[in-house]
Amino acid sequence: MKILVLGSGAREHAIILALKSEDAGHELLAAPGNAGIARDAEIVDVDMLDGAAVTEFANEHGVNLVIVGPEAPLVAGVADVLREHGIPVFGPGKAAAALEGSKAFAKRIMEEAGVPTGRATHARSLDEVAAALDAFGAPHVVKADGLAAGKGVIVTSDRQAALDHAAEYLPTGPVLVEEFLSGPEVSLFFLSDGDTVRALSPAQDFKRALDGDEGPNTGGMGAYSPLPWLAERFGGEDAFVQHVTDEVALPVIRRLDEEGTPFIGLLYAGLIVTEAGVRVIEFNARFGDPETQVVLPRLVTPLSRLLLAAATGTLEDEPAPAFSDDVAVTVVVASEGYPESPVTGRPITGIVEAEAIAGVHVAHAATAQADDGGLIATGGRVLNVVARGADFREARERAYRGIAEIRLEGSHHRTDIAARVAQ
């Protein structure tokens, strides 16, 4: 197939690597891509936020499938334009993508679908925020209603910090104040064709910038998959996945279909396992980053077959996706100053040496080719060092050996990714 992947991060690189690993002769295109993606796909000049331009390109070049990676083109309605012209696209339309684009919309859908989630108040002023903070008590959870690149959420016991966070986002719209839910978090992806869903393997990511879940929230500093500790509460991964499929994914997909906004693409369920049961923290309308980087390397079923089935309404004909018994760990290498004010433009070396380690590959998140032919960092999260192994101890050892080979002045990473499951 000729496949166009929209996006420029490590998530998109992971998708392209999974498609390339099928050895099916796919012609892979990417827009806008990055320096790492350019090694594995042809970079094409098309604005991923312009639905008409993407559609024109896809028609002119005979693209068989468009995969929308990040949230911005989804919320911009790029998938709608492609579908109107009969081009198979994996990614929801603008109305369904509001599940990620608006926290208030997501809460309403969950309530109407009977999906378990935390209590929340939709606040439009600082007075309303303050009242909700006092009603729910500490720790305080405040979320920007719209897209915020993974950094619109604060969880803090400092009431003033919560108010300051709300004040930052209120000029652009309302914020959500939610009750704090305690327990381990799980990311679970569902492929959907608007009717049928197929779950992928669970993962856990690490949002805080520093070891021990300290520091500010980020877009994600690492992840691992699968989650062996699910056996303690649910008797195993399969039982957990079935529970979330029945109680969360299917009710939401059916509710959206009833509203006339079928969800075709990737439903990301951000979950927390509380003492009272599984609760939804948030939904995203696309593959998560960095969880995709550890889920897709373990996928045995051809990714292209699954995504095309979802895009063309034939997912019911596909069996449950199969995964290898290997485990996967990824550690993010971030620029100095990330997430507040990342320093960019610095040279990167050591990737070749890192990828020479057994079971290790590097997914590029924010890289570009320098004038001298080398690589430079262009953003906050720069690289994902991904390692597979027979167990988490082996995978972690490989990942951190790979990290040790990377050279980026001032860079930082967490040293405790998947440490608990490796004991």
Secondary structure per residue as TSV (DSSP state, phi and psi in degrees):
chain	resnum	aa	ss	phi	psi
A	1	M	-	360.0	155.1
A	2	K	E	-98.0	117.0
A	3	I	E	-122.6	130.3
A	4	L	E	-107.7	122.4
A	5	V	E	-107.3	123.4
A	6	L	E	-94.8	126.9
A	7	G	E	141.5	170.5
A	8	S	-	-139.7	15.6
A	9	G	S	-111.8	-173.0
A	10	A	H	-66.5	-30.6
A	11	R	H	-59.7	-47.6
A	12	E	H	-66.7	-36.4
A	13	H	H	-63.4	-40.8
A	14	A	H	-62.9	-40.5
A	15	I	H	-62.5	-45.9
A	16	I	H	-64.1	-41.1
A	17	L	H	-62.8	-38.7
A	18	A	H	-65.6	-41.8
A	19	L	H	-65.6	-41.1
A	20	K	H	-65.5	-35.0
A	21	S	H	-68.5	-15.3
A	22	E	T	-68.2	-20.4
A	23	D	-	54.2	42.9
A	24	A	S	-106.3	7.5
A	25	G	-	76.0	21.4
A	26	H	-	-61.7	145.1
A	27	E	E	-97.6	110.8
A	28	L	E	-102.0	127.9
A	29	L	E	-122.0	151.0
A	30	A	E	-143.0	143.8
A	31	A	E	-145.9	123.6
A	32	P	E	-86.8	-12.4
A	33	G	-	71.5	-170.7
A	34	N	-	-152.5	-174.7
A	35	A	T	-65.1	-34.1
A	36	G	T	-73.8	-42.9
A	37	I	H	-59.8	-33.8
A	38	A	H	-63.2	-19.7
A	39	R	H	-74.7	-23.7
A	40	D	H	-119.5	-4.1
A	41	A	S	-152.4	160.6
A	42	E	E	-83.6	125.1
A	43	I	E	-80.7	129.4
A	44	V	-	-119.7	152.4
A	45	D	-	-95.0	90.2
A	46	V	-	-148.2	139.1
A	47	D	-	-76.0	113.3
A	48	M	T	-68.7	-13.4
A	49	L	T	-92.3	-4.4
A	50	D	-	-104.7	100.0
A	51	G	H	-58.8	-39.6
A	52	A	H	-65.9	-40.4
A	53	A	H	-67.9	-41.1
A	54	V	H	-64.5	-42.1
A	55	T	H	-64.1	-44.2
A	56	E	H	-61.0	-43.8
A	57	F	H	-62.8	-46.1
A	58	A	H	-61.2	-40.7
A	59	N	H	-67.1	-46.2
A	60	E	H	-65.3	-30.8
A	61	H	T	-107.3	8.6
A	62	G	T	64.8	39.6
A	63	V	-	-70.5	130.6
A	64	N	S	-88.9	-23.7
A	65	L	E	-155.6	132.3
A	66	V	E	-109.4	130.0
A	67	I	E	-112.9	119.4
A	68	V	E	-93.6	117.3
A	69	G	-	-83.0	-64.6
A	70	P	S	-85.2	171.6
A	71	E	H	-76.8	-31.5
A	72	A	H	-57.8	-48.6
A	73	P	H	-66.0	-27.7
A	74	L	H	-66.9	-49.0
A	75	V	H	-66.4	-25.3
A	76	A	T	-78.9	-7.5
A	77	G	T	84.7	20.3
A	78	V	H	-60.5	-40.2
A	79	A	H	-63.2	-33.8
A	80	D	H	-61.3	-44.4
A	81	V	H	-65.9	-42.5
A	82	L	H	-60.1	-45.6
A	83	R	H	-64.9	-37.5
A	84	E	H	-60.1	-25.3
A	85	H	T	-103.8	14.7
A	86	G	T	73.8	19.9
A	87	I	-	-95.5	121.6
A	88	P	-	-59.0	127.4
A	89	V	E	-136.7	133.9
A	90	F	E	-97.9	105.6
A	91	G	S	154.6	138.0
A	92	P	-	-72.4	158.7
A	93	G	-	-71.5	173.3
A	94	K	H	-57.6	-42.8
A	95	A	H	-64.4	-45.1
A	96	A	H	-71.9	-32.0
A	97	A	H	-66.9	-13.0
A	98	A	H	-61.4	-15.2
A	99	L	H	-57.5	-31.3
A	100	E	H	-99.8	-37.3
A	101	G	H	-69.1	-20.0
A	102	S	-	-139.3	114.3
A	103	K	H	-63.4	-34.2
A	104	A	H	-66.0	-42.0
A	105	F	H	-60.9	-44.5
A	106	A	H	-61.3	-41.8
A	107	K	H	-62.7	-41.5
A	108	R	H	-63.3	-44.7
A	109	I	H	-61.4	-43.0
A	110	M	H	-62.0	-44.0
A	111	E	H	-62.4	-44.8
A	112	E	H	-69.8	-27.9
A	113	A	H	-89.9	-4.2
A	114	G	T	72.6	29.6
A	115	V	-	-87.0	132.5
A	116	P	-	-68.9	125.2
A	117	T	B	-152.5	173.0
A	118	G	-	-79.5	160.6
A	119	R	-	-68.8	149.3
A	120	A	E	-150.9	152.3
A	121	T	E	-121.8	133.4
A	122	H	E	-91.8	103.3
A	123	A	E	-104.5	136.2
A	124	R	S	-113.2	-1.7
A	125	S	S	-146.2	163.6
A	126	L	H	-64.4	-33.5
A	127	D	H	-62.8	-42.8
A	128	E	H	-66.6	-38.0
A	129	V	H	-60.9	-48.1
A	130	A	H	-59.7	-42.7
A	131	A	H	-63.4	-40.3
A	132	A	H	-69.2	-39.2
A	133	L	H	-59.0	-43.3
A	134	D	H	-69.8	-34.5
A	135	A	H	-68.7	-40.9
A	136	F	H	-85.2	-27.5
A	137	G	-	78.8	174.0
A	138	A	S	-86.9	155.5
A	139	P	S	-64.9	149.6
A	140	H	E	-94.8	140.5
A	141	V	E	-123.8	118.7
A	142	V	E	-127.6	131.2
A	143	K	E	-127.7	135.8
A	144	A	E	-64.0	140.9
A	145	D	S	-71.1	-35.6
A	146	G	S	-98.2	-166.5
A	147	L	-	-69.2	139.1
A	148	A	-	-145.0	26.4
A	149	A	T	54.0	37.0
A	150	G	T	79.4	3.0
A	151	K	-	-121.9	18.7
A	152	G	-	-92.1	9.5
A	153	V	E	-116.8	136.4
A	154	I	E	-126.1	137.1
A	155	V	E	-124.6	114.0
A	156	T	E	-153.4	153.6
A	157	S	S	-93.1	-2.4
A	158	D	-	-89.6	107.3
A	159	R	H	-59.9	-41.5
A	160	Q	H	-65.8	-37.9
A	161	A	H	-62.8	-37.9
A	162	A	H	-65.5	-41.3
A	163	L	H	-65.6	-40.8
A	164	D	H	-63.6	-39.5
A	165	H	H	-63.6	-44.0
A	166	A	H	-61.7	-42.4
A	167	A	H	-62.4	-30.2
A	168	E	H	-65.8	-35.2
A	169	Y	H	-102.0	-18.4
A	170	L	G	-59.2	-34.0
A	171	P	G	-60.2	-21.9
A	172	T	G	-103.0	0.7
A	173	G	S	149.9	179.4
A	174	P	-	-69.8	165.0
A	175	V	E	-124.1	160.4
A	176	L	E	-105.7	131.8
A	177	V	E	-109.0	123.6
A	178	E	E	-121.8	157.4
A	179	E	-	-71.1	147.5
A	180	F	-	-78.9	131.4
A	181	L	-	-112.1	132.8
A	182	S	-	-108.3	134.9
A	183	G	S	149.1	171.4
A	184	P	-	-68.9	145.8
A	185	E	E	-98.3	150.2
A	186	V	E	-136.8	136.7
A	187	S	E	-106.7	126.6
A	188	L	E	-132.1	125.8
A	189	F	E	-99.0	139.8
A	190	F	E	-126.0	126.8
A	191	L	E	-81.5	138.2
A	192	S	E	-140.1	140.1
A	193	D	E	-107.1	15.8
A	194	G	S	98.9	-12.6
A	195	D	S	-137.2	-55.5
A	196	T	-	-94.4	147.2
A	197	V	E	-124.7	148.7
A	198	R	E	-132.6	124.6
A	199	A	E	-87.7	146.8
A	200	L	-	-97.1	-174.6
A	201	S	-	-80.9	140.5
A	202	P	-	-65.0	156.9
A	203	A	B	-143.1	166.5
A	204	Q	E	-130.1	133.4
A	205	D	E	-112.6	171.6
A	206	F	-	-125.4	105.5
A	207	K	-	-83.6	-31.6
A	208	R	E	-74.0	150.6
A	209	A	E	-72.6	-27.3
A	210	L	E	-117.5	161.6
A	211	D	G	-54.1	152.5
A	212	G	G	70.3	20.8
A	213	D	G	55.9	43.1
A	214	E	E	-105.1	168.0
A	215	G	E	86.4	-178.1
A	216	P	E	-73.8	160.8
A	217	N	E	-67.6	148.3
A	218	T	-	-132.4	-175.9
A	219	G	S	-76.2	-6.0
A	220	G	-	127.8	126.5
A	221	M	S	-107.5	0.8
A	222	G	E	164.6	171.1
A	223	A	E	-163.9	164.9
A	224	Y	E	-147.6	158.2
A	225	S	E	-156.5	143.8
A	226	P	-	-81.7	-166.5
A	227	L	-	-118.5	92.1
A	228	P	T	-62.7	-25.9
A	229	W	T	-72.8	-8.8
A	230	L	H	-63.2	-23.9
A	231	A	H	-62.3	-29.5
A	232	E	H	-66.5	-35.4
A	233	R	H	-100.6	-30.8
A	234	F	H	-122.3	-0.4
A	235	G	S	81.7	7.2
A	236	G	S	138.4	166.0
A	237	E	H	-63.6	-41.7
A	238	D	H	-60.6	-41.9
A	239	A	H	-66.3	-39.8
A	240	F	H	-63.3	-47.4
A	241	V	H	-60.5	-42.4
A	242	Q	H	-64.1	-40.6
A	243	H	H	-59.9	-47.5
A	244	V	H	-69.9	-35.3
A	245	T	I	-58.8	-47.4
A	246	D	I	-72.9	-37.7
A	247	E	I	-94.4	-19.2
A	248	V	I	-123.8	-63.2
A	249	A	I	-63.9	-55.0
A	250	L	H	-62.2	-44.1
A	251	P	H	-59.5	-38.2
A	252	V	H	-69.6	-45.6
A	253	I	H	-60.2	-42.1
A	254	R	H	-67.8	-38.4
A	255	R	H	-65.2	-41.7
A	256	L	H	-64.6	-38.0
A	257	D	H	-64.2	-39.4
A	258	E	H	-62.8	-30.4
A	259	E	T	-81.1	-3.0
A	260	G	T	80.8	19.0
A	261	T	-	-127.2	69.0
A	262	P	-	-57.6	139.4
A	263	F	-	-95.7	110.0
A	264	I	E	-117.6	107.0
A	265	G	E	151.8	-142.8
A	266	L	E	-110.1	114.6
A	267	L	E	-93.9	114.8
A	268	Y	E	-97.1	118.3
A	269	A	E	-103.2	113.3
A	270	G	E	-88.9	114.2
A	271	L	E	-118.2	157.2
A	272	I	E	-133.4	134.2
A	273	V	E	-95.2	97.5
A	274	T	E	-92.5	173.4
A	275	E	T	-62.7	-26.9
A	276	A	T	-89.0	-4.3
A	277	G	E	126.5	-174.5
A	278	V	E	-76.5	132.9
A	279	R	E	-128.0	147.1
A	280	V	E	-87.6	126.3
A	281	I	E	-85.5	-45.5
A	282	E	E	-162.4	164.3
A	283	F	E	-117.3	145.4
A	284	N	E	-119.9	159.8
A	285	A	S	-106.8	22.5
A	286	R	S	-158.9	171.8
A	287	F	-	-55.8	139.5
A	288	G	-	-78.8	156.4
A	289	D	T	-133.5	112.5
A	290	P	T	-105.1	12.3
A	291	E	T	-62.1	-35.6
A	292	T	H	-55.4	-34.7
A	293	Q	H	-67.8	-17.5
A	294	V	H	-109.7	-18.9
A	295	V	H	-80.9	-48.9
A	296	L	G	-67.0	-34.6
A	297	P	G	-62.7	-20.0
A	298	R	G	-93.6	-7.9
A	299	L	B	-73.7	125.7
A	300	V	-	-92.6	-40.3
A	301	T	S	-62.9	136.9
A	302	P	-	-57.5	123.7
A	303	L	H	-62.6	-39.4
A	304	S	H	-60.0	-38.3
A	305	R	H	-65.1	-42.1
A	306	L	H	-66.9	-44.4
A	307	L	H	-70.7	-37.3
A	308	L	H	-66.3	-39.2
A	309	A	H	-62.3	-41.2
A	310	A	H	-64.9	-41.6
A	311	A	H	-69.0	-25.8
A	312	T	H	-109.0	8.3
A	313	G	T	76.4	24.8
A	314	T	-	-119.6	23.9
A	315	L	G	-64.5	-26.2
A	316	E	G	-59.9	-27.1
A	317	D	G	-80.4	-8.7
A	318	E	S	-96.7	135.4
A	319	P	-	-70.9	172.0
A	320	A	-	-59.9	136.5
A	321	P	-	-58.1	141.3
A	322	A	-	-102.8	145.4
A	323	F	B	-128.6	150.8
A	324	S	-	-73.4	164.9
A	325	D	S	-80.3	-10.3
A	326	D	-	-63.1	158.7
A	327	V	E	-108.7	162.2
A	328	A	E	-138.1	142.6
A	329	V	E	-132.8	137.9
A	330	T	E	-128.3	141.5
A	331	V	E	-123.9	130.0
A	332	V	E	-88.5	132.6
A	333	V	E	-97.5	118.1
A	334	A	E	-112.6	150.9
A	335	S	-	-68.8	154.7
A	336	E	T	-54.4	134.8
A	337	G	T	90.4	-10.2
A	338	Y	T	-71.2	138.7
A	339	P	T	-94.0	-8.1
A	340	E	T	-69.4	-52.1
A	341	S	S	-150.5	77.4
A	342	P	-	-63.7	140.8
A	343	V	-	-88.7	126.7
A	344	T	-	-116.4	171.5
A	345	G	-	90.0	-0.9
A	346	R	-	-85.9	148.1
A	347	P	E	-72.0	150.9
A	348	I	E	-121.6	132.4
A	349	T	B	-135.6	168.6
A	350	G	-	96.1	-0.6
A	351	I	H	-67.0	-42.2
A	352	V	H	-59.0	-43.3
A	353	E	H	-65.8	-38.7
A	354	A	H	-63.6	-41.7
A	355	E	H	-77.1	-6.6
A	356	A	T	-79.6	-11.9
A	357	I	S	-78.6	135.1
A	358	A	T	-54.8	132.6
A	359	G	T	78.5	6.6
A	360	V	E	-112.3	137.0
A	361	H	E	-140.7	163.4
A	362	V	E	-118.9	124.1
A	363	A	E	-98.3	128.3
A	364	H	E	-86.0	130.9
A	365	A	S	-104.6	-42.4
A	366	A	S	-149.7	80.0
A	367	T	E	-134.1	154.7
A	368	A	E	-144.2	158.9
A	369	Q	E	-83.7	131.0
A	370	A	-	-81.0	168.4
A	371	D	T	-60.5	-30.0
A	372	D	T	-86.1	5.5
A	373	G	S	92.8	-9.6
A	374	G	S	-82.7	-167.9
A	375	L	E	-113.8	146.8
A	376	I	E	-129.7	156.1
A	377	A	E	-84.0	136.9
A	378	T	-	-119.7	4.4
A	379	G	S	-159.9	-165.6
A	380	G	S	-78.8	-59.3
A	381	R	E	-88.1	115.8
A	382	V	E	-100.1	-48.2
A	383	L	E	-137.7	151.8
A	384	N	E	-117.4	115.0
A	385	V	E	-88.2	116.0
A	386	V	E	-111.6	132.7
A	387	A	E	-134.2	138.6
A	388	R	E	-108.5	154.7
A	389	G	E	-162.7	170.8
A	390	A	S	-70.0	-26.3
A	391	D	S	-148.9	173.9
A	392	F	H	-69.9	-30.3
A	393	R	H	-62.3	-44.6
A	394	E	H	-67.8	-43.5
A	395	A	H	-64.0	-42.7
A	396	R	H	-64.0	-43.5
A	397	E	H	-59.7	-42.0
A	398	R	H	-67.4	-43.7
A	399	A	H	-60.3	-45.4
A	400	Y	H	-76.4	-25.0
A	401	R	H	-64.9	-40.2
A	402	G	H	-63.9	-44.1
A	403	I	H	-56.2	-40.4
A	404	A	H	-63.3	-21.2
A	405	E	H	-85.0	-19.6
A	406	I	-	-78.5	135.8
A	407	R	B	-121.9	115.0
A	408	L	-	-147.5	110.1
A	409	E	T	-52.1	128.7
A	410	G	T	78.6	-0.2
A	411	S	-	-68.2	159.9
A	412	H	B	-143.0	159.0
A	413	H	-	-154.0	161.3
A	414	R	-	-82.7	145.8
A	415	T	S	-104.2	3.0
A	416	D	-	-117.9	19.9
A	417	I	T	-66.1	125.3
A	418	A	T	62.1	18.4
A	419	A	T	-63.2	-39.5
A	420	R	G	-67.1	-38.6
A	421	V	G	-79.4	-10.6
A	422	A	G	-91.7	-4.6
A	423	Q	-	-74.6	360.0
